[in-house]
Amino acid sequence: FLFHLRSSLVVIVSLPVGILAAFVVMHAQGINANIMSLGGIAIASGAMVDGAIVMIENVHIHMERTPLTPENRWAVM
């Protein structure tokens, strides 16, 4: 999905939203941000971005195989 702006925005937006959600949950549960929790967030955010990249690449493969129309767009996704 190189040079495809909408696909790269999915990955770019997922990183800060995921980290923000982690900090909101940590605050709600009263967990402080020590080095262990920050390390866990770093590892989880890497896995989250990797998963988003794999999903976007899979969508691009399906879009190459099946031409997109307004009727089948969600089925291809």
ROBAVEX-954083 format. One record per atom (N, C-alpha, C): residue in one letter; x, y, z. Coordinates in steps of 0.2 Angstrom, whole numbers, plus 5000, padded with zeros to 4 digits. Example, Ala and Ser with C-alpha at 12.3 -4.5 7.8 and 13.67 -1.06 7.14 Angstrom:
// residues 2
A506649725039;A506249785039;A506649845039;S506449895035;S506849955036;S506450005039;
END
This chain:
// residues 77
F500449945000;F500050005000;F500450065000;L501050064997;L501550114997;L501250174992;F501250234994;F501050294990;F500250294990;H499950264994;H499150264995;H499050295001;L498750355001;L498650405007;L498150375011;R497650355009;R497050325013;R497250265017;S497650225014;S497850165017;S498350175023;S498850225021;S499350245026;S499050275032;L498450315031;L498150345036;L497850305041;V497650245039;V497350195044;V497950175049;V498550165046;V499050135051;V499350195055;I499350255052;I499650315056;I499150335061;V498450335060;V498050355065;V497950295071;S498050235069;S497950185074;S498450185079;L499050205078;L499550215083;L499450265089;P499250325088;P499150365093;P498450355097;V497950325093;V497350315096;V497450255101;G497750205099;G497950145103;G498250165109;I498750205109;I499150225114;I498750265119;L498350315116;L497850355120;L497350315124;A497150265121;A496650215124;A496950175130;A497550155129;A497950125134;A498050165140;F498250225139;F498350275145;F497650295148;V497150295144;V496450305147;V496250245152;V496350185149;V496150125153;V496650125159;M497250145159;M497750135164;M497550195170;H497350255167;H497150305172;H496450285176;A495950255172;A495350225175;A495450175180;Q495950135179;Q496050075184;Q496550095189;G496850155189;G497350185194;G498050155193;I498250135187;I498850105186;I499350165184;N499950165188;N500350225186;N500850205180;A501150255177;A501550245171;A502250225172;N502350165175;N503050155176;N503450125170;I504050105171;I504450075165;I504150015163;M503849975167;M503549905164;M502949915160;S502549965163;S501949975159;S502050015152;L502550055152;L502750095146;L503050045141;G503449995144;G503749945139;G503249895136;G502749885140;G502149845138;G501749875132;I501649945133;I501249985128;I501749985122;A502349995122;A502749995116;A502749935113;I502749875116;I502749805113;I502049805109;A501549815113;A500849805110;A500749855105;S500949915105;S500849965099;S501249935093;G501849905094;G502149875088;G501749825085;A501449775089;A501049725086;A500349745083;M500149805086;M499549835083;M499649865076;V500149895076;V500349925069;V500449875064;D500849825066;D500949765062;D500349735059;G499849725064;G499249695062;G498849735057;A498849805058;A498549845054;A498849845047;I499449845046;I499849835040;I499649775036;V499649715040;V499449655037;V498749655034;M498249685038;M497549695036;M497449735030;I497849795029;I497849835024;I498149805017;E498649765018;E498949735012;E498449675010;N498049645014;N497649595012;N497049625009;V496849685011;V496249725007;V496549735000;H497149765000;H497349784993;H497449714988;I497549664991;I497649604987;I496949584985;H496449584989;H495749574987;H495449624982;M495649684983;M495449734978;M495749724971;E496349694971;E496649684964;E496349624961;R496049574965;R495749514962;R495049534959;T494649574963;T493949594962;T493949664961;P493649684955;P493649754954;P493049784958;L493249844961;L492749874966;L492149914962;T491549904965;T491049934963;T490649964969;P490250014969;P489850034975;P489449974978;E489249924974;E488849874977;E489249824981;N489849804978;N490249754982;N490849784986;R490849844987;R491449874991;R491449844998;W490949835002;W490949805008;W491049735008;A490849695003;A490949625003;A491749615002;V492049654998;V492749644996;V493149665003;M492949715006;M493249735012;M493249675017;
END
